[in-house]
Amino acid sequence: MKKYIRWYDKDKYLSAFMQLLEDLDPEVQCEVAVDIILKVPKIIEKDYKKFVKIIADYNPREYKRWYDKNPNLHAAVEALRDLSDKQREDLINQISDIVLKHTKEQI
């Protein structure tokens, strides 16, 4: 039987980042999500219509993933998915300090 692998679990560093993000307090998750959303346009020219559609079409009843509970977090993770591997790595490097700081505070 084949085990389902989440898209971000295919890369061990991205998987570790997502696990750290998942373990954060929901308020901190939202802060990190907003940072991601604000940084994505600086990395690539993002289609803002797509961003607006992601948020406008957001219906938490349709989703069961841990990051779907918050529309900002949902939009941020979907934005991460749209980036190339290199772009995603650069963004995670920019955001990881914030995530690690809050992770240490929770310990």
Backbone torsions as a table, in degrees:
resi	resn	phi	psi	omega
1	MET	NA	130.8	-177.2
2	LYS	-85.3	128.9	179.6
3	LYS	-83.3	136.3	178.4
4	TYR	-70.3	130.9	178.2
5	ILE	-114.3	125.1	177.6
6	ARG	-66.3	150.6	-175.7
7	TRP	-55.5	-35.9	-176.8
8	TYR	-83.6	-10.8	177.8
9	ASP	-82.0	-5.5	178.4
10	LYS	-74.6	-18.0	178.0
11	ASP	-118.5	120.7	-172.8
12	LYS	-64.7	-32.4	179.3
13	TYR	-73.9	-41.7	176.5
14	LEU	-64.5	-40.5	178.5
15	SER	-61.3	-42.7	178.7
16	ALA	-65.1	-41.7	177.8
17	PHE	-61.4	-45.6	-178.8
18	MET	-65.2	-35.9	177.4
19	GLN	-65.7	-42.7	176.6
20	LEU	-61.5	-43.5	179.4
21	LEU	-62.2	-42.9	-179.9
22	GLU	-62.6	-34.3	-176.2
23	ASP	-81.2	-7.5	-179.8
24	LEU	-74.3	158.2	172.6
25	ASP	-58.2	140.8	-178.2
26	PRO	-53.5	-34.9	178.7
27	GLU	-66.6	-40.4	178.4
28	VAL	-70.2	-38.7	175.5
29	GLN	-55.3	-44.2	-179.4
30	CYS	-63.9	-41.5	178.2
31	GLU	-61.0	-45.9	179.1
32	VAL	-64.5	-41.2	179.5
33	ALA	-60.3	-44.1	179.1
34	VAL	-63.5	-40.6	176.3
35	ASP	-59.9	-43.2	178.8
36	ILE	-62.1	-47.8	-178.7
37	ILE	-59.4	-38.3	-180.0
38	LEU	-73.7	-28.4	-177.8
39	LYS	-85.2	-26.6	-176.2
40	VAL	-56.5	-45.9	-179.8
41	PRO	-61.9	-25.7	178.1
42	LYS	-74.6	-22.5	-179.1
43	ILE	-86.0	-44.4	179.4
44	ILE	-138.8	164.6	172.0
45	GLU	-80.6	106.7	-175.8
46	LYS	-90.3	141.4	175.7
47	ASP	-78.4	101.6	-176.6
48	TYR	-64.0	-28.0	177.0
49	LYS	-61.6	-38.2	178.6
50	LYS	-65.8	-42.5	177.2
51	PHE	-58.9	-47.4	-179.7
52	VAL	-62.0	-40.7	179.4
53	LYS	-64.5	-41.1	178.4
54	ILE	-57.8	-45.8	-177.8
55	ILE	-74.1	-40.6	-178.9
56	ALA	-66.6	-36.3	-178.7
57	ASP	-84.6	-1.1	-177.0
58	TYR	-62.7	122.9	176.8
59	ASN	-139.2	104.0	-174.0
60	PRO	-58.9	-21.2	178.6
61	ARG	-69.7	-22.0	-178.1
62	GLU	-86.0	-10.1	-174.3
63	TYR	-119.6	149.6	-179.4
64	LYS	-126.6	-0.1	-178.3
65	ARG	-76.8	153.7	-176.7
66	TRP	-58.1	-33.1	-176.8
67	TYR	-87.0	-1.0	-179.3
68	ASP	-84.0	-7.1	-177.2
69	LYS	-73.0	-18.7	-178.3
70	ASN	-126.8	124.5	-177.0
71	PRO	-61.3	-34.0	177.4
72	ASN	-66.6	-44.1	179.6
73	LEU	-65.4	-41.4	177.7
74	HIS	-59.1	-48.7	-179.6
75	ALA	-62.9	-40.0	-179.8
76	ALA	-64.7	-44.9	-179.7
77	VAL	-67.1	-40.0	176.5
78	GLU	-63.3	-36.6	176.8
79	ALA	-65.8	-41.3	176.4
80	LEU	-59.3	-40.2	-178.9
81	ARG	-62.5	-32.7	-177.8
82	ASP	-77.9	-13.9	-178.4
83	LEU	-79.6	156.2	172.6
84	SER	-71.7	166.7	-180.0
85	ASP	-57.4	-44.2	-179.3
86	LYS	-65.7	-46.4	179.3
87	GLN	-61.6	-42.1	179.2
88	ARG	-63.3	-43.6	179.1
89	GLU	-61.5	-44.3	178.7
90	ASP	-61.6	-43.4	-179.8
91	LEU	-65.9	-44.2	179.6
92	ILE	-62.8	-37.9	176.6
93	ASN	-61.8	-36.4	178.6
94	GLN	-70.7	-36.6	-174.3
95	ILE	-89.6	-24.0	-171.2
96	SER	-59.6	-33.4	178.8
97	ASP	-60.6	-40.9	179.1
98	ILE	-64.5	-45.6	-178.4
99	VAL	-64.1	-46.3	-179.0
100	LEU	-64.7	-38.4	177.7
101	LYS	-59.1	-47.0	-179.0
102	HIS	-72.2	-30.3	177.4
103	THR	-65.0	-43.2	179.0
104	LYS	-64.9	-36.2	180.0
105	GLU	-65.8	-29.7	-177.9
106	GLN	-80.2	-16.4	-176.9
107	ILE	-77.7	NA	NA
